[in-house]
Amino acid sequence: MKIIDLSVTISEEIKEPLPTKIVYEDHKEGAKKMGGKLFEGIQGDVFINGNGPAGEFLTVTSHCGTHVDAPYHYYPTCEGKPSRTIDEMPLDWFYRDGVVLDFTDKPDGYMFEPEDLIEKLAAINYTLKPFDIVLIRCDADKRLHHPDFVKIHVGASAKATHWLIDQGIKVMGTDGWGWDIPLHIQAADYKANPRDGVIWQAHYVGIEKEYCQIEKLANLDQLPPFGFKVACFPAKIKGGSAGWTRAVAIFE
């Protein structure tokens, strides 16, 4: 069995609007804090050479790093019912056959449509089946620490997202910062012609149809178009709009 990591490292270096903060506590500091709180009344150093347990304190959003968005992220309701949160999603959605569609031939900010998906699938001679996990490759992960990271990915249109769901796809993902086209392009379009259906158009498909999307994947360039499983179980956050995932590709 071969496993390829499809996840980015959660760090303060990723350039995104809601940055991560990590406070590292080394072994000496851990010894001081744990020794004082948990081993009161014991004389002397209870840890070997004063080295206690190291730890980290993270200030993050549930959308930092590689993560799975729940239907609740998109809108309060989905298909006329309360949207499900990440802890309510069925686990069998997140271990399925994977398919990579290569959009590295498209420019930064390109919005793909159903016709693009059909063309890419024809190019690899693959027909989608229900519950496949579709991964959009644009190699944005190679510029994860670039100041313009949030501006460089390709994104889905509402029609493309509808089309994937209509093929039976429940989980879709991208190695870009977001599933929609970059925010600055959405904003410019809306300013030029204010109207519904411009801002978060792909996300808002979740109002009508239930699905999950993975954002900030990595290493899709190391995968063949198909012939592998994707495991992307999200962290179980109570009432969460998303959950971090250590997504991997598995080759039997």
C-alpha positions in Angstrom: 0.0 0.0 0.0 1.2 3.5 -0.8 -0.1 6.7 0.8 0.4 10.2 -0.5 -0.3 13.2 1.8 -2.8 15.6 0.3 -2.7 18.1 3.2 -0.9 21.3 3.8 0.8 22.0 7.1 -1.1 24.2 9.5 1.3 27.1 10.2 1.5 30.8 10.7 3.2 31.1 7.3 0.1 30.4 5.2 -1.0 33.7 3.6 -4.8 34.0 4.2 -7.3 36.6 5.6 -7.8 34.8 8.9 -4.3 33.9 10.0 -3.3 31.1 12.4 -1.5 31.8 15.6 0.6 29.1 17.3 2.2 29.4 20.7 4.8 26.7 21.3 5.5 25.5 24.8 8.7 23.6 25.1 9.6 20.8 27.5 11.0 23.0 30.2 7.9 25.2 30.2 5.7 22.2 30.2 7.5 20.8 33.3 6.9 24.1 35.1 3.2 24.3 34.3 2.3 20.6 34.6 4.5 20.0 37.6 2.9 22.9 39.5 -0.7 22.0 38.6 -0.8 18.2 38.7 1.9 17.2 41.1 1.4 19.5 44.0 2.9 18.3 47.3 5.7 16.3 45.6 9.1 17.6 46.5 11.8 18.0 43.8 11.6 17.7 40.0 9.3 14.9 38.9 10.5 15.1 35.3 13.8 13.8 33.9 16.2 16.6 33.6 13.4 19.1 34.0 11.8 18.0 30.7 8.1 17.8 30.9 5.5 17.4 28.1 5.8 19.9 25.2 2.6 21.4 23.8 1.1 24.0 21.5 -1.7 26.5 21.9 -3.4 27.2 18.6 -5.7 30.1 17.7 -7.3 29.0 14.4 -10.5 28.9 12.5 -12.1 25.6 11.4 -11.2 26.7 7.9 -7.5 26.9 8.3 -5.2 24.4 6.6 -6.7 21.6 4.6 -10.3 21.3 5.7 -13.8 20.1 4.8 -16.6 22.6 4.6 -20.0 21.4 5.9 -23.4 22.3 4.4 -23.9 24.6 7.3 -21.0 26.8 6.1 -22.9 27.7 3.0 -26.3 28.7 4.4 -28.5 28.1 7.4 -30.8 25.8 5.4 -30.1 23.1 2.7 -32.9 21.5 0.6 -35.4 23.2 2.9 -34.1 21.8 6.1 -31.6 23.0 8.7 -28.1 22.5 7.2 -26.0 19.8 8.7 -22.9 20.7 10.6 -19.5 18.9 10.2 -20.1 16.5 13.1 -23.4 15.4 11.5 -22.0 14.3 8.1 -21.9 10.6 7.2 -18.4 9.3 7.4 -18.8 7.1 4.3 -18.7 10.2 2.1 -15.1 10.7 3.0 -13.4 7.5 1.9 -14.1 7.0 -1.7 -12.5 6.6 -5.1 -10.7 9.8 -6.2 -10.5 11.6 -9.5 -8.1 14.4 -10.3 -9.0 17.0 -13.0 -6.0 19.0 -14.1 -6.7 22.7 -14.6 -3.1 23.8 -14.6 -3.5 24.9 -18.2 -5.9 27.6 -17.1 -4.9 31.1 -15.8 -5.2 32.2 -12.2 -8.7 33.1 -11.4 -10.3 31.0 -14.1 -13.9 29.9 -13.5 -14.6 26.5 -14.8 -18.0 25.5 -16.1 -19.7 22.1 -16.7 -18.3 22.0 -20.2 -14.8 22.2 -18.8 -15.4 19.3 -16.5 -16.8 17.2 -19.3 -13.8 18.0 -21.4 -11.4 17.1 -18.6 -13.1 13.9 -17.9 -13.1 13.0 -21.6 -9.3 13.7 -21.7 -8.7 11.0 -19.1 -11.4 8.7 -20.4 -13.3 8.6 -17.1 -17.0 8.6 -16.3 -17.9 9.8 -12.9 -19.9 7.5 -10.6 -21.9 8.5 -7.4 -19.7 9.3 -4.4 -16.5 9.7 -6.3 -14.3 12.5 -4.7 -13.4 15.0 -7.4 -10.2 16.9 -6.9 -9.5 20.1 -8.9 -5.8 20.6 -9.5 -4.3 24.1 -10.2 -1.1 23.7 -8.2 -2.0 26.7 -6.0 -0.4 24.8 -3.1 3.0 25.4 -4.6 2.5 29.1 -3.7 1.0 28.6 -0.3 3.2 31.2 1.4 3.1 33.7 -1.5 1.4 37.0 -0.6 -1.1 36.5 -3.4 -2.0 32.9 -2.4 -5.8 33.8 -2.1 -5.8 35.2 -5.7 -4.2 32.4 -7.7 -6.6 29.4 -7.8 -9.2 28.4 -10.4 -12.7 28.2 -9.1 -16.0 26.6 -9.8 -19.1 28.3 -11.1 -22.5 27.5 -9.6 -23.4 25.5 -12.8 -20.3 23.4 -12.5 -21.0 22.7 -8.8 -24.6 21.8 -9.6 -23.3 19.5 -12.4 -21.0 17.6 -10.2 -23.7 17.1 -7.5 -26.1 15.9 -10.3 -23.5 13.2 -11.2 -23.8 11.9 -7.6 -20.7 13.7 -6.2 -21.0 14.5 -2.5 -17.4 15.6 -1.9 -15.3 17.8 -4.2 -12.1 19.6 -3.5 -9.4 22.0 -4.7 -5.7 22.7 -4.0 -6.7 26.4 -4.1 -7.6 28.6 -1.2 -11.3 28.4 -2.0 -13.8 26.5 -4.1 -15.2 29.7 -5.7 -13.0 31.9 -7.9 -10.8 34.3 -5.9 -12.5 36.9 -3.8 -11.0 39.9 -5.6 -12.5 38.8 -8.9 -15.9 38.3 -7.3 -15.7 41.8 -5.8 -14.7 43.5 -9.0 -17.5 41.8 -10.9 -20.1 42.8 -8.3 -18.9 46.4 -8.2 -19.1 46.7 -11.9 -22.6 45.2 -12.0 -24.2 44.6 -8.5 -26.5 41.5 -8.7 -27.2 38.2 -7.0 -25.3 35.2 -8.1 -21.9 36.9 -8.1 -20.6 36.6 -4.6 -20.0 33.0 -3.4 -22.1 31.6 -6.3 -20.6 28.1 -6.0 -20.9 28.0 -2.2 -24.6 29.0 -2.4 -25.4 25.9 -4.4 -25.5 24.4 -1.0 -28.8 26.1 -0.4 -30.4 23.8 -2.9 -28.2 20.7 -2.8 -26.2 19.1 -0.1 -22.5 18.6 -0.6 -19.1 19.1 1.1 -16.0 20.7 -0.4 -12.4 20.4 0.6 -10.2 23.4 0.4 -6.4 23.9 0.5 -5.4 20.4 -0.6 -1.8 19.7 -1.7 0.3 17.4 -3.9 -2.4 16.7 -6.5 0.5 16.8 -9.0 1.7 13.5 -7.5 -1.5 11.6 -8.3 -2.7 9.9 -11.5 -6.1 11.0 -12.8 -7.8 8.0 -11.0 -7.1 4.6 -9.5 -6.8 5.5 -5.9 -8.9 6.1 -2.8 -9.2 9.4 -1.0 -9.5 9.5 2.8 -10.5 12.9 4.1 -12.4 12.4 7.4 -13.1 15.8 9.0 -12.4 16.6 12.6 -15.6 16.2 14.7 -16.3 19.8 15.9 -19.6 20.2 17.6 -21.9 22.4 15.5 -18.9 23.2 13.2 -19.1 24.8 9.8 -15.9 22.9 8.8 -13.4 20.5 10.2 -9.7 20.1 9.5 -8.6 16.9 7.7 -5.4 15.0 7.1 -6.5 14.1 3.6 -4.5 11.3 1.9 -4.6 9.3 -1.3 -4.3 5.6 -0.8 -3.1 3.1 -3.4 -3.7 -0.5 -2.7 
